[in-house]
């Protein structure tokens, strides 16, 4: 029995066609986003892309920013800052920090 160390939300389970259907984003655009560094889907040993639930959430955020008129470079920066902000917030909310 093997134990998957990744949380369920981060496990790549959706192929590119299913991800395209779920998000409404075409496969070519998904490949472009990967080339531009906006997301990094997992890969099978054969090289097939596998998208996770977290990737789907990230794609929804990318689509929202695109709809707002933000270009790819701007999206990269916004996503990086949001990630950094979330990391800092989790450090502040870390164990032992609750009043008591």
Helices and strands as residue ranges (DSSP letters): G 8-10, H 16-23, H 27-35, E 42-43, E 49-50, H 53-67, H 72-92
